[in-house]
Amino acid sequence: MPREHPVFTQQLLKKVETAVESAESGSGAEIVVVLARESGPYRDVSLTGGALTAWIALGAILHSSWNFHVDLVLIYVTLAFAFGTLITGRVCPLKRLLSRQRRRSQQVMERAKLCFHEETISGTRDRTGLLLYYSRFERELVLLPDLGVLTHVPMARFHEATQQFRKRSVSGSLEEALVDTIESLGPCLEKACPRREDDTNELHNRPRVIL
């Protein structure tokens, strides 16, 4: 049985797959959806959290009215560092607090470009592939169209779609935001990439999940 992420449930994957099939039904576009838990390891951020925790622990020990043996101080500070590193790596709000928005956005874009090649988006007959990449930790969506789509649809239209997604995901559920975004792209893709009589489904419709 496939592993299920608490956010990327089988129900969500099925609804997204249905939305992709619907959006592709009237056009020759090939939409590929990739859903990721996060777009980078952020180990340096976890280590920063550990270092801050160790400094706080050391400060508390130095200003404490209790007397600590020097060997115990080293042990306590080391344990504080390990604890802080572990917690920062697992608590998303804390990890976001210690990482810059610019860095997170850069991570998402780099991972999206990598997925564009991994999923062979540019391998369709008429270069009509479109990657929809969403990263949960960063809470960001990236749309990367291939040349056949970009020739007829300006990049500004995809930027607009990502902005609308951000608003929907804040006010509603992730599932609704993803489905609405995919469905909203259907009409413009139908105009830009009319479905040919010999059209075939060249890329998979089932979302790929990266845990």
Secondary structure, DSSP 8 states (H G I E B T S, - for coil): -----SSS-HHHHHHHHHHHHHHHTTBS-EEEEEEES-SS--HHHHHHHHHHHHHHHHHHHHT-SS---HHHHHHHHHHHHHHHHHHHHH-HHHHHHTS-HHHHHHHHHHHHHHHHHHTTGGGSTTS-EEEEEEETTTTEEEEEE-HHHHTTS-HHHHHHHHHHHHHHHHHS-HHHHHHHHHHHHHHHHHHHSB--TT----S--S-EEE-
